[in-house]
Amino acid sequence: MSVLGFDMDVEVSTAKGRVDAVLELGDKVYVTEFKYVDCEPDASDEVKRNLFATALREGLEQIKERGYCDKYLGSGKTVYQAAFAFLGRDDIEMRVEITT
């Protein structure tokens, strides 16, 4: 992200943990959690779907439960919660929700 010219903060400390990454773009803030799951490259599509679903759910729950977005609420910016799930070295999915 730095190479692309984005101002990204990593390992941002909060009272309840550390946010993996925060990206501020104008009137938007992306609070991001990364999850890695060891997965065999030849795993079935069903196994991968289940692993992705679990990792993405856990990432978004961690953002919410630990209040990672709290410091950006009331800033006038739209705050997004983004979870990325990596399965081994070959597969990645993401899920984004707007904080309300």
C-alpha positions, 0 to 999 in steps of 0.5 A: 500500500505504501508503494501505491502512495496510501497512508496506512498505519499498521499494528495500531494499538487500542485499549483492547488489542492491536488493529492489523491495519488502518487506511484513511482515504479522504472521508473514508476509514478502513479498519482491517483485520487479516486472518491466515488459515493453513489450508492444503492447496488441493482442498475441496471448494467446500472446505475452502468456503467453510474456512473462508467463512469462519476466518472472515467472521472471526476477523469482523467479530474481532474488530467489533468486540474490541472496538477497533473502530471506536476512535474513528466514529464521530469523525464525520468519515465513513468507517468500514470494517474489512476482514481479509482471509488468506488460505495458504499462499494461493487463495484470498477473500475479503468481506467489508461492512460499514460501521453503524 
